[in-house]
Amino acid sequence: MEIESKLTILGEAARYDVSCSSSGASRPGRKGNVGSAAPAGICHSWTDDGRCLSLLKVLMSNACEYDCLYCANRRTNDIPRATFQPAELAELVIAFYRRNYIEGLFLSSAVAGGPDATMERMNAAVRLLREVHRCNGYIHMKIVPGASSVLVEEAGQLADRLSVNMELCTTRSLEALAPQKSPLAIAAPMRYVADRWLAGREESQRFRSAQRFAPAGQTTQVIVGATPERDVQILGTARRLYEGFGLKRVYYSAYVPVNGHPNLPSLFTAPPLLREHRLYQADWLMRFYGFEAEELANASSPDLDLEVDPKCAWALRHPDQFPVDLNRAELERLLRVPGIGPVSARRIVQARRYRAIRFEHLSRMGVVVRRASPFVACPGTLSGMRQPAEAELRRLLADQAGRARQFPQQMRIEEVARVSVV
């Protein structure tokens, strides 16, 4: 098969894996080497200075011996199959580098010949890039569940970031949809990468010449909507992964129906894109706003609200926490206010050292006043103003996706009006 045909097949086969984005890794340019990784990351990500960095996302092979029900590359699917040889892939990637098509590589693979044989081919391709072609760019490699620690160690020495896809949150779902995989086979390489990454960081602090192991850390991916797990289970799993394995990020992938099976949703089921979006928002709140997973979804509210974002939903459930005095509240409490993010919260804390914060200052500090105004107290707010009813407040707080879900007919009319004006 021609290499262009292989690229077409294996590039298309990789599109369902979403666990790649900006990395935080830094590989400065070196004399005699090809490529470099910018500090803000790779994979069609925007850097702080406005640059868009691109990543070649491809499988080593899609000739899988597993029969995971949710996967387009499963063994029993009748699809074109292809496999790169290590030298073929290395030459293709370096050719793209030299033409300035890409600035990084995301390499995954179906399980072909067993986990160890698959990892050996992936490692061989990346080793050729690093040692023969002198490629110094960003590389993200997927670890095949069940691969030996020796091969995982080699991958960590070659790549900037590693990831092991968890895919499903519970053992029951894994047994129903991916019987060839086991929780232990997934957790073992994740634990090895976590421990080895910490050891490598300590070594680099003690010895300047020490080589970092997977300097950009590890990530994973969870499929949303293929199994009956509620959001409370998914967020609880993400919290345990962040705390126990030191993951840099958990990616949530809305299930796209590609296979028919009694254990799967109907082929006519729409992907739960809004649910995926809410999970990303909740994940952001856990990582950067100090929220606990139980505050966002729990036994009494097992699923995230699809009409308003998780932060607004929490505020609506806790009216006793508001209004927040912007001139007295600590940073952690400011971050709980809808419409106030980490940057605007720090600006408020810094500015109030010199003068009182007034309502008219908020928009200039980056606060989304439309969302924050019902939940804050500061000079300049209108006293005696009627407090909106809960339904009215929900409408005020609903984002574009939430309004489309609440008022689909009105949103269609507004869209027609907008197009007519243009």
C-alpha positions as a printed Julia matrix, in Angstrom:
422×3 Matrix{Float64}:
   0.0    0.0    0.0
   1.23   3.51  -0.82
   2.21   5.59   2.17
  -0.35   8.26   1.24
  -3.14   5.65   1.4
  -1.89   4.47   4.78
  -1.9    8.04   6.04
  -5.48   8.54   4.83
  -6.7    5.39   6.59
  -4.72   5.77   9.83
  -5.28   9.52  10.13
  -9.04   9.0    9.83
  -8.89   6.11  12.33
  -7.29   8.37  14.97
 -10.02  11.03  14.97
 -12.01   9.56  17.87
  -9.12   9.99  20.32
  -9.46  13.47  21.82
  -6.8   13.26  24.52
  -4.27  15.56  22.94
  -3.92  19.32  23.22
  -1.48  21.92  24.54
   1.18  20.19  26.57
   3.17  22.67  28.58
   6.37  20.95  27.42
   9.32  23.02  26.24
  11.95  21.76  23.81
  13.92  24.79  22.58
  15.56  24.68  19.18
  19.04  23.18  19.06
  21.73  23.41  16.43
  21.68  20.4   14.12
  18.17  19.29  15.19
  14.87  19.63  13.36
  11.74  21.11  14.98
  10.97  22.46  18.42
   8.06  22.44  20.87
   6.7   25.79  22.0
   6.0   26.23  25.75
   2.25  26.64  25.22
   1.92  23.25  23.51
   0.88  21.5   20.35
  -2.2   20.14  18.51
  -3.98  23.07  16.93
  -3.57  25.05  20.14
  -3.22  28.8   20.44
  -0.13  30.1   22.19
  -0.06  33.2   24.38
   1.38  35.21  21.5
  -1.35  34.11  19.06
   0.42  31.31  17.19
  -1.51  28.2   16.13
   0.56  25.04  16.47
  -0.35  21.88  14.57
   0.09  18.22  15.42
   0.11  15.14  13.21
  -2.41  12.77  14.83
  -2.14   9.23  13.48
  -2.32   5.55  14.4
   0.6    3.16  13.99
  -1.93   0.53  12.95
  -5.7    0.04  12.93
  -5.49  -3.76  12.51
  -6.79  -4.41  16.02
  -7.08  -7.83  17.63
  -9.47  -6.5   20.3
 -13.22  -6.32  19.79
 -14.24  -3.31  21.92
 -17.89  -2.7   21.04
 -17.66   1.12  20.96
 -14.57   1.33  18.72
 -14.65   1.93  14.97
 -11.42  -0.09  14.63
 -12.74  -3.2   16.42
 -11.67  -6.56  15.01
 -15.09  -7.52  13.6
 -15.66  -4.27  11.67
 -15.26  -4.51   7.91
 -13.04  -1.48   7.28
  -9.78  -0.89   5.34
  -6.77  -1.86   7.45
  -3.25  -0.48   7.32
  -0.05  -0.54   9.37
   2.95   1.77   9.26
   6.43   0.35   9.47
   8.55   2.36  11.96
  10.8    3.72   9.22
   7.8    4.74   7.07
   6.2    6.73   9.85
   9.47   8.37  10.89
  10.2    9.49   7.33
   6.65  10.78   6.88
   6.78  12.82  10.09
  10.18  14.33   9.36
   9.09  15.19   5.82
   6.09  17.08   7.27
   8.43  18.86   9.7
  10.73  20.0    6.94
   7.8   21.35   4.95
   6.57  23.16   8.09
   3.24  21.3    7.96
   3.41  20.22  11.62
   5.2   20.98  14.84
   4.44  17.8   16.76
   3.23  14.2   16.67
   0.4   12.41  18.47
   0.96   8.67  18.04
  -1.49   5.97  19.06
  -2.24   2.49  17.77
  -4.69  -0.36  17.73
  -3.45  -3.51  19.47
  -1.8   -5.54  16.71
   0.16  -8.6   17.82
  -0.26  -7.94  21.53
   0.46  -4.9   23.76
   4.23  -5.4   23.86
   4.64  -5.89  20.11
   2.52  -2.79  19.46
   4.54  -0.66  21.89
   7.82  -1.92  20.39
   6.8   -0.66  16.93
   5.7    2.71  18.31
   8.91   3.1   20.3
  10.98   2.13  17.26
   9.32   4.84  15.14
   9.86   7.53  17.77
  13.43   6.39  18.39
  14.17   6.83  14.69
  12.75  10.35  14.86
  14.8   11.31  17.91
  18.11   9.58  17.21
  18.37   9.26  13.41
  16.4   12.26  12.14
  17.35  14.44  15.16
  13.73  15.5   15.62
  13.42  17.71  18.68
   9.69  18.49  18.42
   6.84  17.63  20.74
   5.69  13.99  20.78
   2.67  12.57  22.59
   2.51   8.75  22.75
  -0.32   6.5   23.84
   0.62   3.61  26.12
  -1.1    0.33  25.22
  -2.78  -1.17  28.33
  -0.89  -4.3   29.36
   2.48  -3.19  27.96
   5.55  -4.05  30.05
   7.17  -1.45  32.29
  10.4   -1.71  30.25
   8.59  -0.47  27.14
   6.74   2.22  29.12
  10.1    3.42  30.47
  11.5    3.62  26.95
   8.44   5.55  25.75
   8.83   8.03  28.62
  12.45   8.65  27.67
  11.46   9.39  24.06
   8.15  11.28  24.34
   7.11  14.53  25.99
   3.71  13.27  27.14
   2.2    9.83  27.69
  -1.4    8.76  28.07
  -3.29   5.59  28.88
  -6.94   5.75  27.86
  -9.26   4.6   30.64
 -12.29   4.87  28.29
 -14.87   3.5   30.79
 -15.24   4.36  34.48
 -16.45   1.09  35.98
 -15.36  -2.54  35.82
 -18.9   -3.56  34.85
 -18.87  -1.3   31.79
 -15.39  -2.45  30.82
 -16.5   -6.11  30.97
 -19.61  -5.35  28.9
 -17.96  -3.29  26.14
 -14.24  -4.12  26.19
 -13.81  -7.65  27.58
 -10.19  -7.96  26.39
  -9.16  -5.06  28.64
  -8.91  -5.16  32.43
  -8.73  -2.44  35.1
  -5.33  -3.75  36.21
  -3.9   -3.58  32.67
  -4.98   0.08  32.49
  -3.97   1.1   36.02
  -0.52  -0.53  36.05
   1.12   1.65  33.35
  -0.67   4.73  34.72
   0.86   4.05  38.16
   4.3    3.43  36.65
   4.19   6.7   34.69
   3.0    8.64  37.77
   5.77   7.27  40.03
   8.45   7.56  37.37
   7.45  11.14  36.54
   7.83  12.19  40.18
  11.21  10.47  40.44
  12.36  12.12  37.23
  11.35  15.55  38.51
  13.38  15.02  41.69
  16.38  13.87  39.66
  16.24  16.95  37.44
  16.22  19.18  40.52
  19.32  17.49  41.89
  21.24  16.94  38.64
  21.16  19.46  35.81
  22.07  16.81  33.22
  19.29  14.38  34.23
  16.87  13.49  31.43
  13.24  14.11  32.33
  10.8   11.23  32.01
   7.7   12.35  30.03
   8.22  16.0   31.1
   4.66  17.01  30.13
   3.13  14.28  32.32
   0.24  12.01  31.42
  -3.42  12.29  30.46
  -6.34   9.94  29.87
  -9.69   9.83  28.08
 -13.17   8.84  29.29
 -16.04   8.08  26.91
 -19.29   9.8   27.86
 -22.67   8.34  26.94
 -21.79   4.8   25.85
 -22.63   3.34  29.28
 -25.14   4.28  32.01
 -22.64   5.97  34.37
 -23.93   9.21  35.84
 -21.91  12.41  35.96
 -21.26  11.92  39.68
 -19.38   8.68  38.87
 -17.39  10.27  36.04
 -16.34  13.29  38.12
 -15.49  11.06  41.08
 -13.25   8.98  38.81
 -11.58  12.14  37.49
 -10.94  13.38  41.03
  -9.31  10.07  42.0
  -7.14  10.16  38.88
  -5.96  13.69  39.6
  -5.2   12.91  43.24
  -3.86   9.37  42.9
  -2.01   9.47  39.57
  -1.13  13.16  39.2
  -2.74  13.38  35.76
  -2.36  16.65  33.91
  -5.79  16.36  32.37
  -8.77  14.05  31.92
 -10.42  14.33  28.5
 -14.12  13.62  28.02
 -15.21  12.24  24.66
 -18.92  12.23  23.74
 -19.77   8.78  22.43
 -20.36   8.72  18.69
 -22.52   5.74  17.63
 -20.48   3.87  15.01
 -21.42   0.27  15.84
 -24.71  -1.47  16.46
 -24.99  -3.74  19.52
 -27.56  -4.4   22.29
 -25.08  -3.13  24.92
 -24.7    0.21  23.12
 -27.02   3.17  22.51
 -28.94   3.15  19.25
 -27.1    4.11  16.08
 -29.55   7.0   15.77
 -28.6    8.42  19.19
 -27.06  11.9   18.96
 -23.66  12.33  20.66
 -24.11  13.98  24.1
 -22.02  17.02  23.16
 -23.61  19.35  25.72
 -23.02  16.82  28.49
 -19.37  16.56  27.41
 -19.15  20.36  27.54
 -20.59  20.47  31.08
 -18.11  17.83  32.25
 -15.22  19.9   30.91
 -16.59  22.94  32.77
 -16.91  20.94  35.99
 -13.41  19.54  35.53
 -12.09  23.09  35.15
 -13.82  24.1   38.4
 -12.17  21.21  40.23
  -8.7   22.02  38.91
  -8.64  25.83  39.09
 -11.52  27.06  41.27
 -11.22  24.89  44.37
 -14.48  22.99  43.92
 -14.82  19.42  45.12
 -16.41  16.82  42.86
 -19.17  16.24  45.44
 -20.17  19.9   45.28
 -20.85  19.7   41.56
 -22.56  16.3   41.39
 -23.68  14.08  44.27
 -26.31  11.52  45.25
 -29.11  14.1   45.3
 -28.01  15.66  41.97
 -26.18  12.86  40.12
 -26.05  14.66  36.75
 -24.86  18.13  35.81
 -27.47  20.72  34.86
 -27.59  21.06  31.08
 -29.32  24.47  31.13
 -26.7   26.38  33.15
 -23.01  25.8   33.7
 -21.91  23.89  36.86
 -20.76  26.99  38.72
 -24.1   28.77  38.22
 -25.95  25.57  39.14
 -24.0   25.42  42.42
 -24.81  29.07  43.15
 -28.53  28.48  42.54
 -28.47  25.54  44.97
 -26.7   27.59  47.67
 -28.48  30.97  48.0
 -27.27  31.14  51.63
 -23.71  31.75  50.35
 -24.65  35.02  48.64
 -24.35  37.94  48.19
 -20.56  38.07  48.46
 -19.0   41.33  49.66
 -16.35  42.07  47.03
 -14.41  44.34  49.41
 -14.12  41.76  52.2
 -14.39  38.24  50.82
 -11.27  36.11  50.52
 -10.04  34.9   47.13
 -11.5   31.4   47.54
 -14.98  32.81  48.08
 -14.71  35.23  45.16
 -13.98  32.27  42.89
 -17.4   30.84  43.81
 -19.24  33.8   42.29
 -20.65  33.24  38.76
 -18.98  35.58  36.29
 -15.74  35.9   38.32
 -12.74  33.85  37.2
  -9.23  33.45  38.63
  -7.85  36.49  36.78
 -10.67  38.87  37.71
 -10.71  37.55  41.31
  -7.0   38.33  41.72
  -7.54  41.78  40.2
 -10.27  42.48  42.75
  -8.08  41.38  45.67
  -5.17  43.49  44.44
  -7.21  46.61  43.6
  -9.14  46.77  46.88
  -5.88  47.34  48.77
  -5.89  50.87  47.42
  -9.57  51.76  47.06
 -13.03  50.32  47.5
 -14.34  48.2   44.65
 -17.47  49.72  43.13
 -19.99  48.09  40.82
 -18.91  50.18  37.84
 -15.34  48.85  38.18
 -16.29  45.22  37.62
 -16.5   45.1   33.83
 -13.07  46.7   33.51
 -11.67  43.96  35.77
 -12.98  41.25  33.47
 -16.05  40.3   35.5
 -19.09  39.1   33.53
 -21.46  41.58  35.16
 -24.65  40.0   33.78
 -23.89  36.81  35.71
 -22.2   38.26  38.78
 -24.64  41.08  39.63
 -27.26  38.93  41.48
 -24.55  37.42  43.7
 -22.34  40.35  44.77
 -22.54  43.32  47.09
 -20.44  46.45  46.69
 -20.93  50.26  46.51
 -22.8   51.26  43.38
 -25.27  48.37  43.31
 -28.9   49.43  43.28
 -30.4   49.03  46.76
 -33.98  47.82  47.0
 -33.8   46.27  43.54
 -36.25  43.39  43.08
 -34.54  40.02  43.38
 -35.33  37.96  40.26
 -37.34  34.78  40.67
 -35.46  31.49  40.28
 -36.83  30.84  36.77
 -35.86  34.36  35.69
 -32.44  33.96  37.3
 -31.86  30.66  35.5
 -32.66  32.33  32.2
 -30.24  35.16  33.06
 -27.47  32.68  33.85
 -28.02  30.28  30.96
 -25.24  30.26  28.4
 -25.75  29.85  24.66
 -26.05  26.07  24.88
 -28.41  26.26  27.85
 -30.68  28.82  26.2
 -30.86  26.7   23.07
 -31.98  23.77  25.22
 -34.54  25.83  27.2
 -35.95  27.9   24.34
 -35.16  26.12  21.03
 -37.89  27.92  19.06
 -36.78  31.35  20.26
 -33.13  30.56  19.48
 -34.07  29.57  15.93
 -35.98  32.84  15.47
 -33.0   34.81  16.8
 -30.66  32.94  14.43
 -32.91  33.71  11.42
 -33.03  37.38  12.45
 -29.26  37.51  12.77
 -28.77  36.01   9.3
 -31.35  38.39   7.82
 -29.57  41.42   9.25
 -26.25  40.25   7.81
